[in-house]
């Protein structure tokens, strides 16, 4: 495991591994910002996407025109788009694809 993270270090000349630091930041951010009901933020669909992809370029909120439930769309510079819908109980589920 140590060798793996050492190989993944983007700047071996620094004492810290920037990739691990970023990963830890994303997990902490997800835990505190995407908590849903009794589910830790890092275990939610939005939290898991944030951990893997990072901060989206844009987030838009709207209503699904067919079901009238809240919808949140995340767009990334890579062109990846993730759409989450609120199940009316404060829990957002990824609705466009599998993660």
C-alpha positions as CSV (number, residue, x, y, z in Angstrom):
1,X,0.0,0.0,0.0
2,X,2.8,2.3,0.8
3,X,4.5,1.7,-2.5
4,X,1.2,2.3,-4.4
5,X,0.7,5.7,-2.8
6,X,4.3,6.6,-3.3
7,X,4.0,5.9,-7.0
8,X,0.8,8.0,-7.1
9,X,2.5,11.0,-5.5
10,X,2.3,13.9,-8.1
11,X,5.4,15.6,-6.6
12,X,7.9,13.2,-5.1
13,X,10.2,16.1,-4.1
14,X,7.8,17.3,-1.4
15,X,7.5,15.6,2.0
16,X,3.7,15.2,1.7
17,X,1.7,13.3,-0.8
18,X,-0.6,15.8,-2.5
19,X,-2.9,13.2,-3.8
20,X,-3.5,11.7,-0.3
21,X,-4.0,15.3,1.0
22,X,-6.6,16.0,-1.7
23,X,-8.4,12.6,-1.1
24,X,-8.6,13.3,2.6
25,X,-9.9,16.8,1.9
26,X,-12.6,15.4,-0.4
27,X,-13.7,12.8,2.1
28,X,-13.9,15.4,4.9
29,X,-15.8,17.8,2.7
30,X,-18.2,15.1,1.6
31,X,-18.8,14.0,5.2
32,X,-19.7,17.5,6.3
33,X,-21.6,18.7,3.2
34,X,-23.6,15.7,1.9
35,X,-24.9,14.0,5.0
36,X,-28.4,12.7,4.4
37,X,-30.7,11.6,7.2
38,X,-28.5,9.0,9.1
39,X,-26.1,8.4,6.2
40,X,-22.6,9.8,6.4
41,X,-21.9,12.2,3.6
42,X,-19.1,10.2,2.1
43,X,-21.5,7.2,1.7
44,X,-24.1,9.2,-0.3
45,X,-24.3,9.4,-4.1
46,X,-23.3,13.0,-4.1
47,X,-20.5,12.4,-1.6
48,X,-19.0,9.5,-3.6
49,X,-19.1,11.5,-6.9
50,X,-17.4,14.4,-5.1
51,X,-14.7,12.1,-3.7
52,X,-13.9,10.7,-7.2
53,X,-14.4,13.7,-9.4
54,X,-13.8,16.7,-7.1
55,X,-15.5,20.1,-7.2
56,X,-17.9,20.4,-10.2
57,X,-17.5,23.4,-12.5
58,X,-21.2,24.2,-12.0
59,X,-24.1,23.0,-10.0
60,X,-27.7,23.8,-11.0
61,X,-30.9,23.2,-9.1
62,X,-34.3,22.8,-10.7
63,X,-37.4,20.6,-10.6
64,X,-37.8,17.5,-12.7
65,X,-40.5,18.6,-15.2
66,X,-42.2,15.2,-15.1
67,X,-42.2,14.4,-11.4
68,X,-41.8,17.9,-9.9
69,X,-39.1,16.6,-7.5
70,X,-35.9,18.6,-6.8
71,X,-33.1,17.9,-9.2
72,X,-29.4,18.8,-8.8
73,X,-27.1,18.7,-11.9
74,X,-23.3,18.7,-11.6
75,X,-21.2,19.5,-14.6
76,X,-17.5,18.9,-14.8
77,X,-14.8,20.5,-17.1
78,X,-14.2,16.9,-18.6
79,X,-17.8,17.0,-19.9
80,X,-19.1,14.5,-17.3
81,X,-22.6,15.4,-16.0
82,X,-24.2,13.9,-13.0
83,X,-27.9,14.4,-12.2
84,X,-29.3,13.7,-8.7
85,X,-32.9,13.8,-7.6
86,X,-34.3,14.3,-4.1
87,X,-36.6,11.4,-3.1
88,X,-38.7,13.9,-1.0
89,X,-37.1,12.8,2.2
90,X,-33.9,14.8,1.8
91,X,-32.0,12.0,0.1
92,X,-30.4,12.6,-3.3
93,X,-30.0,9.7,-5.7
94,X,-27.9,9.6,-8.9
95,X,-30.3,9.1,-11.7
96,X,-28.2,9.2,-14.8
97,X,-25.8,6.2,-14.8
98,X,-24.2,3.8,-12.5
99,X,-21.6,4.6,-9.9
